[in-house]
């Protein structure tokens, strides 16, 4: 399966969930937001959200401050 992760092509050997993708890429989840095909996916759904061929995934790091 081919996806785009932050505008970078990525080949996955098997169908994955968002949680599995983050683990495979060794990414931290603290303060992270994910959009798939321009729709933000709630963090509580990452474990069950199945990636599809040609999905466009964008990762955003949430920053707070004053």
KELO-395835 format. One line per field, with one value per atom (N, C-alpha, C, O): residue in three letters; x, z, y; atom name; residue number from 1. Coordinates in nm, 3 decimals. Each point is the difference from the previous one (the first is absolute). Example, Ala and Ser with C-alpha at 12.3 -4.5 7.8 and 13.67 -1.06 7.14 Angstrom:
res ALA,ALA,ALA,ALA,SER,SER,SER,SER
x 1.319,-0.089,0.090,0.104,-0.139,0.082,-0.077,0.051
z 0.780,0.000,0.000,0.066,-0.138,0.006,0.073,0.017
y -0.569,0.119,0.120,-0.002,0.107,0.119,0.109,0.111
atom N,CA,C,O,N,CA,C,O
n 1,1,1,1,2,2,2,2
END
This chain:
res UNK,UNK,UNK,UNK,UNK,UNK,UNK,UNK,UNK,UNK,UNK,UNK,UNK,UNK,UNK,UNK,UNK,UNK,UNK,UNK,UNK,UNK,UNK,UNK,UNK,UNK,UNK,UNK,UNK,UNK,UNK,UNK,UNK,UNK,UNK,UNK,UNK,UNK,UNK,UNK,UNK,UNK,UNK,UNK,UNK,UNK,UNK,UNK,UNK,UNK,UNK,UNK,UNK,UNK,UNK,UNK,UNK,UNK,UNK,UNK,UNK,UNK,UNK,UNK,UNK,UNK,UNK,UNK,UNK,UNK,UNK,UNK,UNK,UNK,UNK,UNK,UNK,UNK,UNK,UNK,UNK,UNK,UNK,UNK,UNK,UNK,UNK,UNK,UNK,UNK,UNK,UNK,UNK,UNK,UNK,UNK,UNK,UNK,UNK,UNK,UNK,UNK,UNK,UNK,UNK,UNK,UNK,UNK,UNK,UNK,UNK,UNK,UNK,UNK,UNK,UNK,UNK,UNK,UNK,UNK,UNK,UNK,UNK,UNK,UNK,UNK,UNK,UNK,UNK,UNK,UNK,UNK,UNK,UNK,UNK,UNK,UNK,UNK,UNK,UNK,UNK,UNK,UNK,UNK,UNK,UNK,UNK,UNK,UNK,UNK,UNK,UNK,UNK,UNK,UNK,UNK,UNK,UNK,UNK,UNK,UNK,UNK,UNK,UNK,UNK,UNK,UNK,UNK,UNK,UNK,UNK,UNK,UNK,UNK,UNK,UNK,UNK,UNK,UNK,UNK,UNK,UNK,UNK,UNK,UNK,UNK,UNK,UNK,UNK,UNK,UNK,UNK,UNK,UNK,UNK,UNK,UNK,UNK,UNK,UNK,UNK,UNK,UNK,UNK,UNK,UNK,UNK,UNK,UNK,UNK,UNK,UNK,UNK,UNK,UNK,UNK,UNK,UNK,UNK,UNK,UNK,UNK,UNK,UNK,UNK,UNK,UNK,UNK,UNK,UNK,UNK,UNK,UNK,UNK,UNK,UNK,UNK,UNK,UNK,UNK,UNK,UNK,UNK,UNK,UNK,UNK,UNK,UNK,UNK,UNK,UNK,UNK,UNK,UNK,UNK,UNK,UNK,UNK,UNK,UNK,UNK,UNK,UNK,UNK
x 0.085,-0.085,0.089,0.101,-0.138,0.075,-0.083,-0.120,0.187,-0.063,0.097,0.116,-0.165,0.085,0.000,-0.106,0.224,0.014,0.075,0.119,-0.190,0.058,0.066,0.115,-0.186,0.043,0.117,0.064,-0.035,0.105,-0.063,-0.072,0.098,-0.056,0.053,0.118,-0.206,0.037,-0.070,-0.120,0.196,-0.053,-0.018,0.096,-0.217,-0.027,-0.021,-0.067,0.125,-0.012,-0.140,-0.048,-0.016,-0.134,-0.090,0.047,-0.176,-0.097,0.023,0.017,-0.017,0.031,-0.104,-0.075,0.073,-0.077,0.093,0.121,-0.179,0.083,0.098,0.115,-0.161,0.087,0.118,0.114,-0.141,0.109,0.097,0.121,-0.172,0.087,0.094,0.120,-0.174,0.083,0.107,0.114,-0.151,0.098,0.108,0.118,-0.159,0.096,0.099,0.118,-0.167,0.084,0.070,0.074,-0.096,0.060,-0.027,0.090,-0.218,-0.042,-0.068,-0.074,0.099,-0.065,-0.140,-0.025,-0.066,-0.139,-0.036,-0.107,0.192,-0.031,-0.010,0.093,-0.206,-0.020,-0.014,0.019,-0.051,-0.008,-0.146,-0.088,0.065,-0.130,0.023,0.105,-0.204,0.013,-0.122,-0.114,0.144,-0.105,0.022,0.112,-0.220,0.003,-0.091,-0.119,0.177,-0.077,-0.074,-0.117,0.191,-0.048,-0.108,-0.067,0.048,-0.095,0.076,0.069,-0.083,0.067,-0.067,-0.123,0.206,-0.048,0.022,0.113,-0.219,0.011,0.098,0.002,0.077,0.101,-0.061,0.063,-0.183,-0.065,-0.033,-0.029,0.033,-0.031,0.124,-0.012,0.131,0.122,0.020,0.043,-0.074,0.025,-0.087,0.039,-0.156,-0.090,-0.009,-0.059,0.116,-0.009,0.091,0.122,-0.180,0.075,0.045,-0.080,0.208,0.053,-0.039,-0.013,-0.005,-0.037,0.111,0.074,-0.065,0.096,-0.019,-0.113,0.222,0.003,-0.050,-0.025,0.009,-0.036,0.110,0.118,-0.162,0.089,-0.005,-0.103,0.214,0.004,0.091,0.114,-0.167,0.078,0.007,-0.101,0.222,0.021,0.027,0.076,-0.138,0.016,0.039,-0.061,0.163,0.040,-0.068,0.017,-0.096,-0.071,0.099,0.071,-0.070,0.088,-0.084,-0.086,0.109,-0.072,0.098,0.121,-0.173,0.086,-0.082,-0.120,0.187,-0.074,0.063,-0.053
z 0.000,0.000,0.000,0.071,-0.151,-0.007,0.063,-0.025,0.109,0.059,-0.013,-0.038,0.068,0.010,0.146,0.060,-0.002,0.139,0.000,-0.030,0.064,-0.007,-0.135,-0.006,-0.100,-0.139,-0.044,-0.101,0.177,-0.035,-0.030,0.084,-0.203,-0.030,0.096,0.037,0.003,0.092,-0.043,-0.025,0.018,-0.036,0.129,0.076,-0.052,0.117,-0.045,-0.100,0.174,-0.036,0.025,-0.073,0.177,0.035,0.030,0.021,-0.020,0.040,0.146,0.082,-0.048,0.135,0.053,-0.076,0.206,0.065,0.017,-0.019,0.056,0.027,0.115,-0.006,0.108,0.114,-0.047,0.039,-0.121,-0.051,-0.086,0.007,-0.087,-0.082,0.088,-0.027,0.131,0.090,0.066,0.015,0.025,0.061,-0.101,0.033,-0.155,-0.104,-0.030,-0.026,0.030,-0.030,0.124,-0.008,0.122,0.128,0.033,0.036,-0.049,0.028,0.135,0.040,0.028,0.130,-0.023,-0.097,0.187,-0.017,0.085,-0.019,0.111,0.085,-0.084,-0.072,0.083,-0.072,-0.150,-0.074,0.028,-0.143,-0.046,0.068,-0.183,-0.067,-0.138,-0.061,0.013,-0.130,-0.087,0.044,-0.168,-0.100,-0.110,-0.046,0.006,-0.111,-0.109,0.022,-0.138,-0.113,0.041,-0.031,0.103,0.043,0.107,0.022,0.046,0.111,0.125,0.002,0.104,0.126,0.063,0.006,0.040,0.064,0.150,0.044,0.034,0.146,0.052,-0.049,0.147,0.055,0.050,-0.011,0.064,0.052,-0.111,0.028,-0.155,-0.115,-0.070,-0.089,0.127,-0.070,-0.001,-0.100,0.210,0.012,-0.095,-0.040,0.005,-0.087,-0.142,-0.087,0.061,-0.132,-0.097,0.015,-0.115,-0.099,-0.115,-0.063,0.036,-0.113,-0.130,-0.007,-0.097,-0.132,-0.099,0.021,-0.130,-0.104,-0.048,-0.023,0.008,-0.049,0.100,-0.038,0.166,0.101,0.009,-0.014,0.038,0.021,0.149,0.051,0.019,0.145,0.034,-0.046,0.128,0.047,0.152,0.068,-0.015,0.145,0.042,-0.065,0.175,0.052,0.146,0.078,-0.040,0.140,0.061,-0.046,0.151,0.068,0.093,0.078,-0.089,0.081,0.078,-0.057,0.187,0.082,0.053,0.007,0.028,0.053,0.023,-0.028,0.077,0.032,-0.044,0.021
y -0.117,0.117,0.123,0.006,0.091,0.127,0.110,0.013,0.067,0.118,0.117,-0.017,0.134,0.119,0.041,0.019,-0.005,0.042,0.132,0.005,0.102,0.135,0.024,0.045,-0.074,0.023,-0.088,0.027,-0.134,-0.094,-0.135,-0.054,-0.003,-0.132,-0.106,0.001,-0.091,-0.106,-0.128,-0.001,-0.107,-0.131,-0.080,-0.017,-0.033,-0.084,-0.143,-0.026,-0.069,-0.141,-0.054,-0.086,0.137,-0.048,0.119,0.112,-0.138,0.101,0.032,-0.091,0.217,0.043,0.096,0.062,-0.051,0.106,0.121,-0.011,0.123,0.117,-0.028,0.041,-0.110,-0.033,-0.085,0.025,-0.125,-0.086,0.079,-0.021,0.113,0.084,0.082,0.007,0.054,0.080,-0.086,0.044,-0.165,-0.091,-0.040,0.000,-0.033,-0.039,0.112,-0.025,0.148,0.116,0.055,0.098,-0.162,0.039,0.147,0.076,-0.038,0.138,0.009,-0.091,0.198,0.025,0.055,0.071,-0.106,0.043,0.121,0.059,-0.021,0.115,0.127,0.036,0.032,0.125,-0.015,0.096,-0.216,-0.027,0.002,-0.052,0.110,-0.005,-0.060,0.021,-0.097,-0.068,0.033,-0.006,0.042,0.017,-0.104,-0.021,-0.045,-0.096,0.055,0.020,0.002,0.056,0.128,0.020,0.066,0.133,-0.003,0.101,-0.214,-0.010,-0.041,-0.102,0.182,-0.032,-0.122,-0.009,-0.084,-0.123,0.012,0.024,-0.040,0.009,-0.105,-0.113,0.150,-0.090,-0.131,-0.105,0.110,-0.121,-0.100,-0.116,0.160,-0.087,-0.054,-0.084,0.129,-0.039,-0.151,-0.056,-0.010,-0.143,-0.083,-0.109,0.161,-0.077,0.055,-0.065,0.183,0.061,-0.076,0.003,-0.070,-0.077,0.089,0.068,-0.071,0.074,-0.068,-0.122,0.202,-0.049,0.039,0.096,-0.173,0.032,0.143,0.044,0.028,0.138,0.104,0.114,-0.151,0.100,0.106,-0.029,0.152,0.113,0.032,0.044,-0.064,0.016,0.117,0.008,0.081,0.114,-0.007,-0.019,0.035,0.003,0.144,0.072,-0.032,0.135,-0.007,-0.074,0.149,0.007,0.122,0.113,-0.138,0.107,0.072,-0.062,0.194,0.081,0.099,0.068,-0.059,0.097,0.103,-0.024,0.136,0.106,0.125,0.005,0.093,0.121,0.122,0.109
atom N,CA,C,O,N,CA,C,O,N,CA,C,O,N,CA,C,O,N,CA,C,O,N,CA,C,O,N,CA,C,O,N,CA,C,O,N,CA,C,O,N,CA,C,O,N,CA,C,O,N,CA,C,O,N,CA,C,O,N,CA,C,O,N,CA,C,O,N,CA,C,O,N,CA,C,O,N,CA,C,O,N,CA,C,O,N,CA,C,O,N,CA,C,O,N,CA,C,O,N,CA,C,O,N,CA,C,O,N,CA,C,O,N,CA,C,O,N,CA,C,O,N,CA,C,O,N,CA,C,O,N,CA,C,O,N,CA,C,O,N,CA,C,O,N,CA,C,O,N,CA,C,O,N,CA,C,O,N,CA,C,O,N,CA,C,O,N,CA,C,O,N,CA,C,O,N,CA,C,O,N,CA,C,O,N,CA,C,O,N,CA,C,O,N,CA,C,O,N,CA,C,O,N,CA,C,O,N,CA,C,O,N,CA,C,O,N,CA,C,O,N,CA,C,O,N,CA,C,O,N,CA,C,O,N,CA,C,O,N,CA,C,O,N,CA,C,O,N,CA,C,O,N,CA,C,O,N,CA,C,O,N,CA,C,O,N,CA,C,O,N,CA,C,O,N,CA,C,O,N,CA,C,O,N,CA,C,O,N,CA,C,O,N,CA,C,O
n 1,1,1,1,2,2,2,2,3,3,3,3,4,4,4,4,5,5,5,5,6,6,6,6,7,7,7,7,8,8,8,8,9,9,9,9,10,10,10,10,11,11,11,11,12,12,12,12,13,13,13,13,14,14,14,14,15,15,15,15,16,16,16,16,17,17,17,17,18,18,18,18,19,19,19,19,20,20,20,20,21,21,21,21,22,22,22,22,23,23,23,23,24,24,24,24,25,25,25,25,26,26,26,26,27,27,27,27,28,28,28,28,29,29,29,29,30,30,30,30,31,31,31,31,32,32,32,32,33,33,33,33,34,34,34,34,35,35,35,35,36,36,36,36,37,37,37,37,38,38,38,38,39,39,39,39,40,40,40,40,41,41,41,41,42,42,42,42,43,43,43,43,44,44,44,44,45,45,45,45,46,46,46,46,47,47,47,47,48,48,48,48,49,49,49,49,50,50,50,50,51,51,51,51,52,52,52,52,53,53,53,53,54,54,54,54,55,55,55,55,56,56,56,56,57,57,57,57,58,58,58,58,59,59,59,59,60,60,60,60,61,61,61,61,62,62,62,62,63,63,63,63,64,64,64,64,65,65,65,65,66,66,66,66
END
